[in-house]
């Protein structure tokens, strides 16, 4: 597997951003933003540094380990949660809510940035606090190419994992601890039998038909 790039420009303060949970039918999605140092800060932790990659390719246990490591070494980071209620407010325009969350997470950073590395192919130009547009680059499969984006994906995914476990404990029949709130066959069967919960996205797919129905599981 090819090594990820540590930066696009060594002279820029670069932030990587990525999200987790956009396509789920329940729960929140999360966006992470990470400003990494330009190289591994300590040689003794080089193995951890090199393990930072696309969160989908890492076990949950290792994701948590790397999330702690990333938070220890970053120059700055931020995480934003977008709840299912916020998603439903925007109707079916989940893209609009994602782009807004990208700006929200950048707003939370304390360090001025020179460049934004975005996973995917969509981004709305971002104004700095000084009123200048900050350069950005959209990178398809960026979490497999740039370490800062991969680190952002890990922070977003671990935040989502924690959220999924929390809401699973309230409504265990939907198996959110194993399906991560995606519409698996068992998740769909549970919706058909019990209806939807306050955590389901009422504007998404199968959930639409249950919008006005009582939730007989509650």
N, C-alpha and C positions, 0 to 999 in steps of 0.2 A: 504494500500500500504506500502510495506516494506521501511524502511529508507535507504537512500544511505550511503555507507561507505565514511568516510571523508579521508581515506588514506589506502594504502596497508601496509606501514611501517612508523611508527611515526617518525623514525629517519632520513628518506630520504627526500630530496627535490624532490617532485614528480610533474610531469606535465601531465595533461590530454589533449588529442588531439581528435578532431572529425571534420567531414566535413558536409557541407550542399549543396545540389544541384547537386550532382554527376550525377544523372540519368535524368536531364532535357534535353530538345532538344533545348533550347535557353539560352543565358546568361552565366554568370560566375558561377563557384562553389567556395565555401569559406572554408577555414580550420582555426579552432581556436585552440589555445594552452593556457592553464590556469594553473598557479601555485597558488593554494588556501592556506590559512592558515589551520592548522590542526583542528581547531574548529572555531565555530562562534566567530568573534572578539568581538561582543557586544551582551549581553543578550537581549537588547531591539529590536534587529533585528533578533532574532532567527526565527521568522515566515518567513522572507525573505530567510534566510539561508536554512531552511527546504523546501522552495518552489523550490529550484534549483533542477531540474530534466530534463529528456529528453525533448528537446525543442519541439518535435512533440506533446507532451502531455500538452502544455501550450498555452494559447491564445496569439495572437500577441501582444495585449496590455500588458499582463503580461510579455511576453518575453522582451519587451523594458524596463520595470521597473526593471526586474532582471538583464538585461545587464548592466544598469547603476550601480546597486548595486554591481555586480561582479567586474566591473572596479574600484570601490571605495575600495574594500577590498583585491583584489589580491596582492600577492607578485610580480607577473609579468604576463603579457599576451601578445599575439601577434595574428594577423589575417593576412591571406594571401588570395589574390584573384587570381584565375586562369581563365583567360578570354576564351571566346569561340574560339578566334583566336589561343590561345595557345593549346587548346584542339584539334582543327582541325589539327594543326601542327603535333601532335602525331598520327594522323589517328584514328584508332578505339581502340587504346591502352589507354583507359581512366584510367586503373589501374596504368599504369606507371606514368601518370601525377599526380594522387592522391598521390602515394608514394613519388614522388619528392616534392610535395607541403607540405607533412608532414615534410620532412627535412627542407624545406625553412622556415616554420613557427618556427621550433625549432631554426634555425639559428638566428632568430630575437629576441630571448629571451636574457635578460641581466644577468640573474641569472644562475650560473652553476647548473645543475640538476644531480640527482643521479639515477632517474628511470623515465621511460616513460610509461604511461598508455594509450593504444591505443584502440579506439572503433573498433570492428570488428576482422577480423582474418588475416589481411595482414599488414606487416610492413617490411621495409628494415633496417637492423642494422645501427645505427646512430653513427657516430664518433664525439666525442667532439672536441672542439678547441685545446685540448691538444693531440689529436690523439688517444684517448682511446674510445673503444666502450662503450656506455652507455646502461645498462640493460633496456630491455623493456618487457612488457607483453601485448599480444593481448587479448582483452576481448569481447566476443560476447555480444551484447546488453549492452556494457559497460556504455552507458549513462543512463541506468536504475540501475546501480550497484555502480558507483563511482561518487562522487559529482564533482570532477575536470573534468571528461569527460563530465558530464552533463553541467557544466558551459561552457566548450569549445563548446559544441553543441549549446548553447544559443547565444554565441557571433558569431559563424559562421552563424546561422540562421538569426539573426537580421541584420547582414551585408548583407546577401542575400536578405532579405525582402526589405531593403532600395534600393538595386540594382534593384530588380524586379519592384518596383514602379517607379523608375527613367526611366527605359527603356519602361515601360508600357505607360508613358506619351508621349513618342515619337511615339509609335505604339499601340494605344489602342485597335485596332480590334482583337488583339491576346489574350486579357484578362489576361495579365501576373500578374495583381494585385490580381487576384483571383485564378489562376491555378498555380502560382509560376513557370511558364515556363515549366511545365510538359505537356505531350501530351494528354490533355483532348479531348473530341469529338469536342468542340467548337474551341479549338486551331487548331486541325487538319482541320476543315472546313475552318478556316481563311487561313491556308497555301494553301489549295487546291484552294481557290478563289484568294488570293493576292500574292502567292509565299512566299519566305522567305526574311527576313531582314538581315542587317549586323550582328545582334545579334544571329541568328540561328546557330546551330552547324552543319556545312555542311556535317560532316562525320557521323551524327546520323540519323538512320532510314529513315523516310519519307523525311527528308531534303536532302538526297543524290540526289534524282531525280531532285531537283531544283537547283543544284549546279551551272550550267552554264546558267540558264534561267534569263531573265531580271525580276526585281522586280517591277511589275506594280502598287504596292501600293505607291512607292516612288515618 
